[in-house]
Structures are given as structure tokens and as C-alpha cells.
Amino acid sequence: MTSYGDPHAGNGYDDEYYRQSYQPPAQNSGRASVPSDDYGYDYSSSAPSDYGQPSSGNGGGYGGQGGYGQSAPGYGDQGYGGGQAGYGGGQGGYGDQGYGQAPVSPPVSPAAGRASVGSSAGRAAVGSAAVGSAAVGSAAVGGAAGRATVGGSAGRATVGGPAGRAVVRPPGLEDEDDARPGKGGGSGKTAPGKKGKKNKVRSIVLASVAVTVLLAGGGLIGGTYFYDSVPAPEDFSQNENTFVLSSDGKEIAKLGGENREIVAMSTLSDEVKVALIAGEDKNFFEHDGIDLWGIARAAWNNLTGGETQGASTITQQYARNAAKDLEVTYARKLREAVMARRLEQEHSKDEILGYYVNTVWFGRGSNGVGAAAKAYFGVTADKLTVEQAAVLGAVLKQPEPNETDGTKGFDPHFNPDANKERWNYVLNNMVEMGRLDKAKRDAMEYPKVKDYSAKSGETGVQGTGTGFVIQKYVDRELAAWGITDWRNKGYRITTTINLKAQQALEAQLFRTFEWKQTCTGEGDKKKCTNDVVKAIDRKGTLINGYPKNVIAAGVAIDPKTGRVMAYYGGADGTGIDYAGKINEGTEWEDGGHPAASSFKIYTLATAIENGISIKSTWDPTPLTTKNCKKYDTCGLAPVQNSGRDPGDLKCGTNCTLEDVTRLSLNVPFFKIAKKLGANKVLEMARAAGIRTMWSTDDGKARDLTKPGVIKGPRDPFDYQVAFGQYPITVLDHASGMATFANRGIYNKPHFVIKVEKKNTKTGKYEIVPNTGEKLVGKRTIRQEVADEVTGVLKHMPSSYGHSLDGGRQAAAKTGTWESLVKKGANSNVWTVGYTPQIATAIWVGNVKNASDPIYKPKSKGGGNITSSGLPGDIWEKFMNAAHSGMKKESLPDGTGGNIGEIEGVGDGVIPSPTFDLGQCVFNPNQPGCPGYDPNNPGNPGNPGNPGNPDNSPSPAPAPSKSCGFGTGKPCNG
């Protein structure tokens, strides 16, 4: 990509360096980053890049399947490609050491007549048709045997080093005319003798004649083939980044195999356009796609041992890029020339310029000026100044250091002096071209460039809790709208994620894990286990310092819209999503956690809906095999109250439903499910938002939304559903809370607000038709029922010690599930709750095994993690941060028990009132007294003589000292 008059002629974008610097980023570029000064996110992905679409055998195409970084095709051991052939995957392209190993032009003649460029290790045949035995008119181009030999005694020209690599010319010469041809080739050979010089002159003349005839004749030699071998610019598919935004328009991820943002030329000023190319092709606006003098000059310099030059115009460079023709051969130059002429004939200069600046490699992971503007200056391309554009134009010569020859390139981070020198060269060229006023140019100052970041061009989602949002939920919603290929197609997707809320959630529970697999045995007997080596926490998180097996997940939803405001199921969108379902749609579908007592919210709502007042009373006595006949529970598993003894409760055996909810007693809720049927509880949970529940018998998921799944009082789940035995997802639980927060109106949780696609002509994003959220709330729970539940739950946060700041009203419930492995230990703990603005579910459990215990660190006293402990702390701190700046809204109070029946619905036992035995002194023959005989109650007015209407009472005897108030020995009179 040498510009005529370029002070930095030498290896570059056009020839050898084209393969070094103008290439898609390596595998680790499949990641994304967000400016850390704003949000501190570090987005990246471990997924391999998806380059390598063109088929093998096209001579210059990418490897056949796997893309970069894979064993085959992909990069080879030493060269690009599948071990031997490299780009093209089969024949053409880079070899193990040299460039190419097969013909790259359509064969028209026998093997004789080939012109080889490169050393013996890089036998890049230039094609049998372009130069060789094919005749041009009646003149043969080549030697007596039809062989056009270019180079030394063996008929080959060694270009560069032993692998045919280009020699780098040191920067500093102000004009190419000042350059002096080298005395030897890049291989270090001595200067040729007279005979060699004659051969070189003859070769130059022949090459010039070939080029002239080829172009003047409209491509008589293979011209038609060349015309058809490159796609028209409008047909050339350019991958472009898709941007994923938060609900307030902040970038949370950048996706796509190539970091590119297509820029419409109409959005760039004329001076910015010229600044981008003035250093590469200052005659762009004058030539018609090629520069014959430039080609001849480059050929002379190359053949006489000077610095290798490409001599390609901007149009030729685009043609090569579109055709993916990466060879360093004169045949390629001929092809480029023909294609360039076609492009110039069919497209305007502005169109060609647009095709070029949107495909060229700028370094820093940037394909095209759109990505480069952000990488170097942190602005969109339409905001570039002329000074900034000139920096990018200077970079184009060699964007990155070349490890092969040690040159630093022109990125100001690696070589600031060279970039400034070339920056001046670009601006001076603009003045010479008449495209920039000299006075304006003299007043220009070198602009400030962003600090270099190795991740500036990365795409993906690693390092953020929104990974699962993008990889799973956004993908699913787009697919429902018919958009399946979107990650590198220039979309802009606005999600429901509230960046402040997301940041607040991750600030409490973000944690990554290092795993180690250990295997024993061989063959069929081989068994492997995965163990956590360590947990890596962010400083300041609440989970920081907890044992390495502890993990937390959380989801927050806007109750009024169903928008998922914050979501955390894991660190980077790979592996297990602890907030949602995994292996969805397969027989191994999983992802639920036992909701424990937090599920009692749905059972409470079921009771109210079915006419049971919160003031009804219930007996919380544990159900055992000994009292099963009394409570009609024989054959059912015993039910306890999490170790509580009802004798310790003030309500004894007559507790109101409101009290047992606050005290979180299991037995009364079990009895409600038994009384109404577990199916009624499931129907209420489904109405609130619970979509999937897992059986503890077969471990399989049940979709509660499908007809016929909920079959009967104990099918598919038993009465234990009342107190949360069966697993559900964190997302579903948050959705259920949102419905109660919205007073019984369900909004489907969703993750995409709108989908836009860039109009490449205007550069503006436009809404994709028939996409985007549709906010249609549906009443699924009666408002009075939802409000009655809220009236009970709104008193809970203060009892847990998790009241929100400033007296903000909130409703909440906790849940604790005990470990099946360690008696007395906990394995799953929850805090769920809501305000009118945000509904949130927080779960804490074991990252390896759902039944394994979880403990507090010794620094926090050790022992079990409880529901009001870590999950309650996370819930409170998140809710306070997420509500910051929001006005306070009140929750409804409910009726206080005026919905449903109080009497005759519960099984509470009302104890007999306490009797004052002192009354027996005056009337010993009354109920409660030791001498009372129920068979002879006597006349109420005159005990002992019920038939005497004249019931004047006899005088009572005076008590003796020994009988005192009937508590001692009987009185003897």
C-alpha cells in the first residue's frame, strides 16, 4: 500500500505487512469492553472467533471451517491455514514457510511459462495465464520456451528474505524520489552482473508491456475472469459490530467476529475523507483506479533490489480486500488492476472511498474507520476532526508492530515520533492536493490520542453478569422475531437492563471460580469430579471472603412493565446460569433451587383466594407418625416447623394465618395445601409468574403453563409444595414478586426494548419492523388478594433487620432449605421482596452441589448462612442502591383479615379459659371445682334443690384454716 511520494515506502499494508497487520484480530479478540471510567466493566468472551467463511481453494480465502486459532483448517503450525496450505485451506495462500504452494490464477497453459516470486521455500506460482505462454496478439510474453523469468541466474527473483518477505524501508525520506535503489535483494545477494542487469531491464519492459496491453485491451488475458472474481461493492458483505445497550443507551456489550462499525460517507466531511487516504493515495481523485507510472516505479525498485513496494491505489486495495487475494505476486497486481478499472467505471469515487475506509485495518482491533475512531479517540466517526483523521491516515501505513522484522509501525502508542512525522506528511499532501488550506494546516496541532488498550477491539460478553442476558434471553427474543443471524450484522439492541441497578447487583455478589477436574480409572470405569480451586471476588462485595463453594444469584424486575432491570446468574454468560434455566428444552433441563419458606407467599395467596382469612387460626403442632390419626396425615411424611416448638410460641395451638406467615411455620401451610389441594397452590404460583418447577422424585422439570400438567390435588406435586420443597428459578421467583408488587397484574419478564439496524446510506439506525417489547399487562390475581398478601409481608423486612433507607415501604419473605448431606446445616437460602417500583429475588447456595451445606466464614462467626444473613444483606443493599433517586411509593395495607372466613376454616384449638378456684369456696358444686358432679348440677338458683322455686340460698359455711379456698384438705364443717 505504498503511496507514490510516501516517505515511508517499504513493507506495508500492500504487500508483506498486509498479512501481518491487515488481518482480523486473533482469537482473543472475541471479547468486548466498556469504558472502565464509566462503569468498570470488563467485557470479554472465551468463545473462538468466527472468521473463516470463504471456501477453501479460492486462493486467498480464509480457512475452510474453524476460523482462527483452531488446529485445522484455521492457523497452521507456522503459516496461516490448515497445517500446509493456510488461507484457502487447500492450495493457495500461505504455506508452512513461504507464500503459496499452488497456482492462484485459472490455468490456461501448461506449467511452462510461470513467473515465480519468492525463494525456493515459498514457491508462489503466479499463474499460467497472466504471464507466460499465453499470447498477447502475436507477441509471446516470456522466453523462448514461453517462460517469463524474473530474477537471477535460476530465473527467479528473490523478493525480501529467504521466505520471500518484504524488506522494510526505514522512515525519514521525505520523497520517494530521494530513495536510492539497493545494491542487492532483500536476501543479501551481491549485485547482479551486466548480463543480470540486461535480463532485469528486459523483464521490466516485458512486464510493462503486459500491464499496458492487459489494461488497454480491457482485460483480454483473463480479464473477464478477473471482472467476475470480485464481488461488486454493494454485494460485498461486510460484517459489522452489533451493539447491546442498557435501557438508558449505555453500551454493555459489543459483538461480532470483526470489530467494525460501517460509516456512511454522507456523515463525514470532505476534509476528513481526504485525510484518511492522503497518505496512501494522494492521486486518488485523479486516477481511474490504477497508476501505471507507480506500478512501473515499484517494479523497478523491487527488481533492482530496492525496498519492496506494492504500488496499489486505494481502489486496488479495496479490490484485493473484497476478493481476499493476499498473494505477493505480479499476477495479483494484474488482477487488481482489472478489478480496479471495473470499480472506477461502475462506482463513484465517494462510493469507492466508503468501501475502502469501512474495510481497511487500523490496528487496535479496528476494522474500518468507525471502530478506529472509538479505539483511538473515543468518538464516533462523524465526530472526527481533520487532525484526528490525519492520525488515522498515518496509522494505515503499518498499524501495528511487525514481530518478523522488528519495525514498530505507526500507532502513536508504539511509535509516537513516526506517527507525528507521517501525520505531517498526510496534512502536507492534503495541501498539495488542494484539499486543505495552508493557513489552516499551519495552525493545526497534533491531537490527543486515547491510551492504548489491548482490549479496545475485543468483542463478546465475558466479565459481566449480563452475559446470560445476551447469550440466552436476547438471542431467544430476537429469534422469536425472526432474527437469528445478528451478532455481526450491525444491529443496535436496547435491552431492559438498568445499568445502575445491574452495577448495584454485581457490586454485592459478583464472583468467579477456578475449577479443577480429577479423574480416576480407565475406559468405562473412568470417573471424573470437578472441584472448586478458589473463588475470585471483587473488592467490596458482600460475598467477598465467604467460602469458595458459596455462590449467589439475583434478578430484579420492574413490576409495572416486566422489564428485567438487573440479572446475575454467573460471571460471564458461560457455564451454569444460577438465576435461570440451563440445558433448556432437553431432558437434562435444570436450574431450579428449593424456594423453601419464601414460596409460602403463593400458598398464603391461595388461602385468601379460596375464602380463608388471615385471621383464621391454625394449630402448628408438628405432624408425626404418632399423631397422624388425629390430623389425618398417616402415610404422609412428617412435617416439622424448622425446629420450633409450638410451646415456645405465644399463640400456642391457635395461631392466626397472619402470625404463622410471619413466624414461617410449615405445618399450617401444609394443612392449607391438604385442605385445598396442591394443584390450587400451583395454579396461584403460575398466575403470579412461576413457569417451571422441578420434581424431587425424578428430577425433571414441569412446565406449569402447559395444559394438563397440573392434574390433581397431589399431581404432579404433593402438599409439600406449600412450603417450597420443589425447586424454581430465581427469575421466576422475581417475576412472581413483581405480580404482587403490581397488585395482581402480571407482566411477562423480558429483556429487549427495541431492535434497530443501521441504514448504511444515511448512517442512522432505524427500528426493525415487528420487533420490540409489547407491554400488555394481564390481571392474573384479584387485586384485593394481592393487596392482602402485601399487607402481611410489608411488616417483614423490619423483623428481619432489613428495613430500607428513609422508611421506604417494602414487602419481603425469607426462605431456608436444609442440607440433605449435613444434618442441621443449610444449603439454599433466599430473600425475596418488592416495592411498587422493583421486585427482587436473591438466592445463595452451593456452586458445586445443590444439597451441600453453605457456611459463613470464620471472620463472620462461622456457622450456617441463614436467609436473613447473606441473601438478606444483598437484598437490602441492592434495593437501597437501585432505588436511589426514586420517589417513595406506598404499599397497600390490605383489609387486615376481612377477606374470607375466620371461623370453621382452620384447625386452631381454643383452650379453656383459666378458672379461678377461689369461686369454689362460695359454690363448690360448679364446673371446675373439685367436688363438681355433672350428674347433679342442682338448681342454678339453688344448688342441690333444683325443683324448689323458692330458691333462697342457704348460708355458706365459714372456711376452716385447714381447707382454705378448697386447695387443701376437704372441709369437715
VEXTIZA-149920 format. One record per residue (C-alpha): y, x, z. Coordinates in steps of 0.001 Angstrom, whole numbers, padded with zeros to 6 digits, always signed. Each point is the difference from the previous one (the first is absolute). Example, Ala and Ser with C-alpha at 12.3 -4.5 7.8 and 13.67 -1.06 7.14 Angstrom:
-004500+012300+007800+003440+001370-000660
//
This chain:
+000000+000000+000000+002371+002745-000943+003511-000976-000967+001613+002074-002651+002655+002005+001760-001813-000415+003316+000631+002954+002315-003382-000507+001617-002219+000106-003062-003577+000819+000803-002958-001843+001337+000974-003491+000824-000576-003619-000227-000793+000164-003692-002868+002427+000004-001909+001686+002772+002078-001410+002798-000444-003496-001387-003502+000120+001399+001160+001566+003216+002915-002233+000864-000035-003060-002228-003041-001553+001417-000638-002915+002323-000024+000987+003659-003222+001192+001518-002375-002157+001942+001975+000054+003195+002874-001653-001817-001640-003347+000407+002183-000672+003004+003336-001466+000956+002805+000897+002305+002943-001853+001386+003121+001857+001101-000729+001055+003516+003657-000079+000957-000106-003771-000307-003361-001060+001326-002095+003054+000720-002898-001154-002113-002270+002370-001800-001812-001867-002723-002881+001643-001768-003465-000708-001230-003267+001774-000162-001081-001848-003113-000398+002154-003135+002516-000369-002771-000925-002180-002892+001013+002194-002870-002301+000706-002867+000011-003132-002076-000084+001320-003601-003455+000514-001371-001588+003353-000422+000047+001664-003347+003585-000805-000866+000823+003648+000168+002692-000230+002585-000873-003004+002093-000812+000028+003673-003537+000223+001274-002270-002896-000747-000322-001858+003306+000595+001377+003399+003551+001276-000343+001260+002976+001904-001791+001789+002746-003494-001154-000866-002930+002097-000995-000570-001490-003429+001862-000774-002160+003322+000656+001852+001021+003566+000746-002569+002635-000806-000807+003070+002013+002667+002112-001634+001615-002051-002732+000849-003637-000261-002885-002211-000958-003613-000600+000660-001094+003547+000711+000317+001237-003567+002176-001982-002266+002759-001255+002295+002555-002427-001351-001890-002107-002467-003143+000230+002066-002132+001151-002888+001468+002345-002556+003716+000472-000187+002320+001019+002779-000123+002822+002476-003116+002041+000346-001369+001899+002913+002291+002914-000721+001764-000479-003275+001647-002867-001714-002299-002246-001961-003423+000494-001407-000182-002333-002946+001977-001137-002991+002897-002245+000882+000864-001290-003482-002138-002213-002195-002331+002303-001926+000837-000001-003688-001401+003345-001027-002731+002385+001109+000385+002366+002884+001657+002584-002188+003713-000417-000041+000593-000272+003714+002951+001533+001704-000813+001019+003530+002578+000496+002705-001054+001649+003218-002457+002645+001022-003714-000088-000440-000307-001754+003334+002137-002853-001123-001223-000764-003505+002312-002886-000778-000680-000849-003613+003049-001522-001557-001804-002320-002301-001420+000347-003417+002427-002185-001848+003463+000955+001118-000186+003700-000753-002798+001447-002032-001824-000856-003137+001699-003313-000637+002237+000268-003002+003637-000894-000142+000598-000863-003597-001656+002865-001796+000835+002615+002550-002609+001021+002513+001288+000663+003492-002007+002862+001406-001764+003154-001101-002323+000616-002900-002744-001758+001865+002258-002838+000953+000579+001577+003383+003470+000043+001501-000167+002851+002466+002812+000253+002493+000115+003186+001988-001595+003400+000225-002851+001848-001629-002543-002632+000883+002076-002672-001650+001014-001548+003342+003288-000115+001801-000176+000616+003686+002637-002208+001580+000676+000999+003554-002668+001440+002234-003744+000129-000395-000287-003754+000364+002665-000733-002557+002645-000737+002621+003683+000108-000724+002193+002831+001203+002947-000976+002165+003370+001199-000991+002167+000984+002958+003122-002121+000448+003400+001450-000602+000649+000199-003761+002807-002332-000929-001071-000548-003596-003281+000177-001755+001598+002135-002704+000451+002723+002600-003724+000197+000528-001855+002922-001520-003508-000408-001366-002575+001688+002133-001840+003005-001346-003358-001400+000831-001798-003254+000701-000392-001407+003421-003337+001708+000148+001678+003391+000207-001255+001276-003376+001885+002730-001788+002421-000834-002775-001712-000755-003300+000118+002432-002891+001628-000561-003391-002980-001852-001336+000052-002281+003041+003685-000651-000502-000556-001009-003608-002752-002365+001072+002302-001576+002592+002812-000463-002487-002431-001525-002482-001348-002314+002712+003489-001119+000963+000847-000751-003602-003225-001911-000504+000496-001943+003226+003558-000868-000964-001139-001172-003427-002727-002092+001611+002428-001632+002395+002571-000652-002701-002490-001470-002452-001662-002033+002693+003224-001571+001163+001673-000310-003378-003074-001703-001398-000024-002559+002768-003178+001434+001487-002172+000515-003066-002413+002100+002016-001429-002312+002592+003382-001702+000277-001407-003490+000023-002379+000954+002771+002783+001504+002068+002134-003089-000509-002744-002162+001394-001104+002319+002799+002922-000641+002311+000822-003451+001329+003353-001477-000810+002282+000348+003036+000025-003713+000633-003808+000084+000056-000260+003049+002216-001051-001280+003404+001858+001806+002753-001273-000338+003500+002797-000778+002400+000114-000184+003775-000354-003319+001702+002168-000279+003085-000999-001999+003051+002941-001118+002104+000477-001482+003433+001515-003453+000340+003476+001544+000231-000458+002107-003137-000924+003356+001558-002671+002063-001740-003240+000160+001951-002270+001377-002737+000086+001451-003491-003137-000432-002050-001304+001335-003286-001912+002966-001297+003176+001471-001465+003293+000017+001823+002174-001624-002638+002810-002541-000096+000925-001016-003528+003749+000032-000547+001749-002080-002651+002385+002149-002036+002606-002719+000242+000368+000820+003704+000912+003668-000598+003385+001251-001101+000189+001994-003252+000961+003176+001870-002991-000296+002331-002327-000467-002965+001361+003114-001705-000166+002026+003223-003708-000678+000232-000762+001546-003398+002852+002401-000774-001997+002912+001334-003106-000908-001976+001295-001123-003374+003740+000178-000482-000377-000915-003678-001858-003196+000869+002676-002288-001364+000246+001944-003282-003560+000773-001096-002515-002457-001356-002804+000860+002362-000678+003645-000882+001946+003204-000408-001494+002204-002720+002145+002978+000926-001061-000365+003591-003665-000071-000997+000421+003066-002211+001894+001868+002697-002628-000854+002606-002793+001014-002354+001686+003336-000713+000499+000695+003681-003576-000901+000841-001569+001948-002864+002051+003139+000547-001040+000237+003620+003071-001558+001526+000014-002678+002622-002125-002988-000952+002133-002994-000948-000825-003588-000693+002956-001022-002165-000641-003717+000592+002763-002555-000185+000251-002845+002460-001600-002274-002591-002916+002378-000493-000497+000335+003713-000262-003751+000347-002424-000155-002934-002211+002575+001657+000111-001828+003311-000837-003333-001601-002893+001512-001933-001099+002068+003028-000259+003042-002241+000078+003012+002294-001128+002832-002280+002074+003088-000629-000577+000251-003755+001994-000155-003192-002123-002950-001110+001356-001901+002942+003520+000894-001086-000711-001446-003428-001320-003174+001521+002999-000261+002305+002373+000494-002900-001528-002824-002032-000065-002334+002966+003556+000931+000930+001209-000891-003488-001682-003353+000255+001588-000679+003373+003459+000922-001280-000437-002269-003020-001086-003009+002014+001968+000297+003245+003538+000648+001119+001004+003153+001832+000600-002030+003146-003502-001434-000163-001570+003425-000494+002090+001395+002837-001217-002806+002235-003621+000654-000881+000476+003674+000793+001858-000176+003325-002459-002595+001297-003050+002175-000689+001131+003579+000567-001118+001889+003117+002795+000962+002423-002078+001493+002798-000054-001245+003580-002666-002453-001067+002411-001745-002354-000874-001308-003430+003223-001093-001668+003619-000077+001062-000381-003088+002194-002358+001716+002423+001850+003311-000313+003337-001538+001003-001537-001088+003289-001932+003231+000548+003015+002283-000517+002936-002159+001079-001314-003089+001751+001684-002377-002448-001128-002289-002786+000477+001350-003518+002906-002314-000788+001940+001619+002870-000393+003568-001300+003177+001987-000579+000377+002375-002937-000243+002933+002404-003261-001309+001440-001425-000754-003430+000788+003587-001044-002074+001269+002938-002925-002071-001266+000617+001230-003528-000130+003552+001318-003244-000675+001847-001761-001153-003176-000413+003545-001307-002609+000728+002648-000072-002477+002872-002338+001882+002291-001176+003521+000778-002718+001376-002261-002679+001596+002124-001527+001678-003057+002955+002170-000911+001965-000178+003229+003150-001609-001410+001889-002225+002385+001109-002729-002371+003343-001802+000227-000357-002384+002944+002993+000918+002206-002299+000130+002999-002091+002809-001482+002648+001710-002126+003539-001150+000836+001777+002744-001934-001940-000646-003188+000648-003742+000256+003737+000499+000467+000112+002414-002942-001819-002430-002219+002112-002880+001358+003042+001815-001322-001791+000544-003295-000747-003724-000313+003618-000992+000646+001321+002648-002377-002336-001310-002684+001415-003467+000558+003493+001348-000617-001181+001756-003175-001622-003221-001143+003292-001815+000452-001578-002245+002625+001961+001203+003040+003679+000762+000411+000540+003661+000901+002550-000730+002691-002365-002457+001615-002799+002519-000247+002096+002742+001616+000714-002269+002956-003657-000745+000652-001742+001330+003093-003675+000526+000545-001375-003087+001823-001956-000123+003237-003743-000267-000592-002435-001661+002405-002235+002221+002049-003298+000628-001690-002923-002112+001150-003526+000591-001188-000581-003723+000489+002950-001248-002037-002224-001004-002886-002919-001261+001980-001195-003522-000352-002233-002130+002165-000126-001519+003452-001519+002490+002411+001736+000548+003316+001231-003544+000516-001319-003161+001530+000999-001878-003144-002869+001625-001893-002277-002994+000450+002840-002347-000868+000303+001624-003417-003573+000958-000724-001476-003336+000985+002379-002897+000487+002656+000758-002622-002715+000798-002516-001745-003285+000760+003133-002116-000318+000966+001654-003291-003499-000559-001355+000331-003691+000827+003043-000031-002294-001911+001756-002767+001420+003497+000612-002848+002463+000393+001367+003229-001543+003208+000552+001919+000040+003290+001878+001512+002040-002848+001629-002666-002138+003570+000012+001248-000121-002971+002356+002215-000490+003014-001748-001991+002698+001929-001321+002965-002313-000550+002932+000384-002035+003165-000094+003114+002163+003087+000221+002190+000580+003721+000225+001590-000175+003448-002950-001995+001324-002524+002249-001736+001642+003060+001438+000064-001576+003464-003706-000819-000192-001070+003426-001217+002181+001627+002641-002343-001398+002655-003494+000338-001416-000115+002346-003020-002995+002314+000314-002237+001959-002358-003485+001351+000623-002060+003011-000966-003700-000734-000464-003125+002128-000093-003351-001052-001416-003216+001280+001568-003346-000505-001733-003553+000545+001131-003321-000258-001807-000831+000164-003682-000581-002494-002774-000682-003527+001165+000167+001141+003608+003479+001394-000367+002477-001571+002390+003714+000679+000179+002588-000886+002606+003770+000212-000199+001934+001090+003043+003697+000273+000688+001023+003614+000391+003541-000777+001082+002809-002516-000260+003408+001024-001324+002923-001941+001421+003647-000208-000812+002245+001075+002809+001297-002874+002085-002619-002590-000921-001513-002057+002790-003492+000925-001141+000832+003696+000232-002287+001721+002492-002656-002698+000105-003612+001109-000539-000860+000885-003586-002199-003064-000536+002798-002522+000675+001702-001720-002921+002522-002814-000231+000902-002445-002765+002757-002553-000334+001466-002639-002303+003334-001801+000209+000859-003113-002038+003154-002020-000576-001129-003487+001146+002503-001836-002201-001145+001614-003256-003405+001609+000492+001411+003366-001041-001925+002858+001582+002812+002038+001525-002069+002884+001351-003607+001037-000440-002001+002846+001436-003757+000263-000413-000242+003756-000449+002013+003026-000960-000114+000239-003787-001662-002896-001737-003376+001707-000257-003103-000513+002065-000323-002908+002404+002757-002566+000291-000072-000977+003670+002497-002830-000499-001733-001766-002882-003288-000371-001796-001991+002863-001489-002653-000119-002705+001376-003403-000833-002151-002146-002223-003176+001981+000728-002875-000609+002366+001433+002778+002188+003347-001707+000458+001415+000914+003395+003248+000531+001841+000017-002461+002887+000348+000648+003732-001002-002365+002865+003225-001863+000811-001101-000614+003610+002344-002153+002101+002797+000223-002566-002043-002520-002024+000363-002589+002800+003307-000961-001601-001930-001829-002716-002345-001620+002522+002985-001187+002032+001522-001537-003140-003348-001654-000783-000084-001627+003438+003552-001325-000305-000636-001282-003524-003050-001883+001286+001752-001787+002859-000473+002438+002876+003146+000600+001993+000951+003404+001301+000171-001739+003410-003675-000985-000155-002096+001830+002569-003056+002188-000434-002596+001663+002174-000114+003759-000832-003183+000642+001976-002106+002526-001984-002871-001498-001976-003324+001533+000981-003672-000802-000330+000076-001328+003575+002634-002668-000611-000794-000747-003627-001383-003475+000753+003152-000986+001810+002203+001075-002903-002496-000831-002772-000044+003572-001258-003682+000869+000306-001106+002010-003009+003480+001422-000533+001066+003472+000941+001675+000362+003395+003807-000083-000108+002129+001946+002449+003738+000274+000560+000376+003716-000594-001064+000808+003540+002309-002477+001697-001328-002060+002888+001369-003545-000029+000132+000214+003765+002814+002473-000458+001995-002537-001992+002411-002331+001680-001080-002777-002332-003645+000336+001117-002185-002361-001997+002863-002174-001176+002167+002121-002316+002305-001476-002616-000490+001010-003624+003411+001633+000122-001063+002090+002986-003321+001092-001489+001863+001092-003149+002377+002182+001979-002838+001284+002191-002130+000467-003155-003163-001543+001476-002893-000197-002438-002063-002824+001459+002422-002903-000548+000547+001035-003632-003740+000166-000531-000260-003528+001396+002735-001222-002361-001895+001381-003001-003179-001590+001285+001758-003317+000541+001745-000095-003416-002272+002216-002081+000542+003605-001078+000736-001324-003495+003180-001637+001300+001200+003330+001350-000778+001653-003344+001898-002679-001882+003065+000556+002170-000235+003774-000439-000269-000479-003758+003025-002291+000021+001991+002682+001783-000969+002796-002372-003391+001451+000926-001781+000419-003301-003044+002141+000785-002265+000330+003016-003049+002198+000485-003283-001063+001506-001366+002048+002863-003533-000998-001027-000204+001317-003566+003313+001884-000115+001091-001805-003153+003382-001515-000723+000577-003731-000274+002864-001236-002149+001333-002918+002001+002010-001283-002960-003060-000767-002104-001333-003569+000104-003211-000403+001954+000301+003216+002007+000962-001836+003176-003027-002239+000338-000390-001337+003519+000669+000336+003735-001919+003287+000202-000140+001080-003634+000894+002592-001203+001381+001116+003385-000933-001018+003498+002092-001113+002965+000911+003610+000828+002529-000233-002816+002229-001638+002615+000708+003301+001737-000027+002352-002989-003492+001414-000262+000024+000110-003809+002022+002632-001882+003114-000788-002058+002539+002243-001734+003349+001046+001400+001694-001424-003101-001574-003422+000507+000892-000035+003692+003629+000823-000797-000017-002794-002574-001319-002425+002620+002782+000965+002400+002561-000478-002771-001104-003613-000466+000585-000790+003687+003322+001834-000138+000948-002196-002958-000884-003117+001997-003172-000796-001918+001092+000819-003551-002270+002535-001705+001367+002500-002510-002551+002095-001838+000452+003660+000929+000966+002033-003063+001322+003421-000942+001951-000317-003278+003421-001590-000353+000694+000752-003654-001230+002037-002952+002339+001604-002531-000528+002152-003065+002507+002296-001605+001513-000925-003344-000142+003378-001740+002884-000922-002302+002478-000978+002698-001478+001994+002860+000206-003069+002225-002843-001588+001918-000866-003577-000846-002104-002538+001899-003526-000313-001362-000526-003704-000749-002449-002013+002098-000108+002538+002799+001454+000272+003483-000330-001859+003258-000045-003754+000163+001050-001126+003446-001743-003292+000603-000643-000688+003668-002646-002542+000938-000321-001860+003277-003490+000658+001292+000527-000655+003724+001959-002874+001501+003372+001212+001272-000492-001498+003482-003333+001808+000309+001453+003356-001085+002967-000451+002336-002265-000886+002935-001937+003241-000561+003249+001964-000165+001172-001635+003208-003026+001437+001783+000141+003471-001625+003744+000620+000391-000495+000749+003691-002645+002645-000672+001968+003156-000993+001702+000190+003376-003332-000334+001805-001318+002947-002037+003112+002062+000669+001043-000101-003648+003121-002128-000126+002240+000751-002969+003466+001509+000308+002984-002146+000793-002031-002996+001112-001225-000702-003539-002610-002739+000161-003496+000846-001182-003478-001475+000246-003028+002237+000413-003659+000255+000961-002264+002943+000735-003697+000526-000602-002596+002446+001290-003567+000460-001276-002428+002053+002011-002089+002833-001410-003633-000658-000836-000748+003665+000562+001634+000683+003347-000111-002676+002687+003396-000734+001476+001861+001773-002808+002180-001602-002663-000420+000453-003758+002552-002348-001625+003367-000983+001463+002775-002150-001486+003500-001249+000538+001201-002683-002385+003178-002016+000103+003127-001202-001704+003624-000974-000013+001434-002443-002548+000777+003028-002224-003047+002297+000268-003682-000521+000752-001980+003120+000886-003604+000884+000762-000904+003370+001515-003595+001195+000392-001330+003166+001627-003598+001129-000300-002430+002788-000768+000384+001742-003356-003671+000913-000304-002014-002859+001497+001347-003453+000780-002148-000274+003145+000813+003378+001482+002333+000099+003017+003645+001002-000109+001739+001720+002891+003438+001063+001039+000721+003725+000196-000104+001678+003375+003751+000489-000254+000307-003782+000211-002466-000418+002823-003158-000307-002075-002200-003068+000088-000207-002906-002410+002655-000809-002548+000949-003581+000805+001554-002645-002204+003283+000091+001865-000069+003801-000136+000230+001873-003302-000024-003016-002356+002493-001823+002231+002258+003048+000066-000157+000327-003799+000683-003725-000449+003011+000038+002309+001570+003161-001383-000544-001040-003600+001370-003503+000542+003123+001342+001687+000646+002446-002839-000785-002468-002778+002288-002656+001495+002890+002403+000357+003020-001584-001635-001595-003461-000177+001537-002911+001847-001995-001531+002838-001848-003209-000780-001607-002269+002562-003606-001114+000039-000901-003650+000583-001072-001033+003503-002646-002553-000871-000475-003200+001981-001465+001603+003081-003225-001984-000202+001075-003366-001361-002192+000364-003081-003590-001116+000544-001921-001252+002999+000010+001501+003463-002734-002006+001683-003576-000254-001150+000048+002844-002509-000557+003093+002125-002648+000718+002630+002263+001151+002786-001342-000849+003466+002618-001463+002307-000893+001097+003555+000209-002484+002963+003292+000206+001837-000081+001927+003272-000743-002392+002974+001722+000275+003371-002817-000193+002569+002539-000796+002678+000014-003561-001313-003567-000427+001301+001358-000041+003577+001609-003314-000707-002650-001413-002382-003322+001932+000063-001711-002517-002259+001954+000879-003188-000988+002060-003038+000173+003684+000741-000647-000296+003717-003232+001405+001490-001131-003353+001342+000780-002013-003083-002814-002379-001046+000484-001266-003510-002492-002827+000664+002149-001403+002786+003557+000566-001007+001295-002787+002264+002989-002247-000560+002930+001922-001407+002155-001782+002503-002527+000158+002762-002789+002601-000423-003386-001106+001377+000718-003743-000262+000738-000749-003619-000584-003747+000395+002615-000607+002685+003225-001119-001572+001828+000655+003168-000093+003716-000416+002029+001238+002801-001125+003600+000529-001550+001207+003220+001869+002721+001811-001217+003500-000939-001534+002120+002756+001910+003006+001195-001585+003208-001277-001596+002365+002441+000749+003683+000105-003444+000762-001397+000032-002118-003179+003549+000786-001058+000800-001768-003387-003673-000400-000841-000565+003677-000736-001979+000845+003098-002861-001798+001620-000140-003757-000249+002016-001806+002550-002009-001615+002753+002592-002427+001156
//
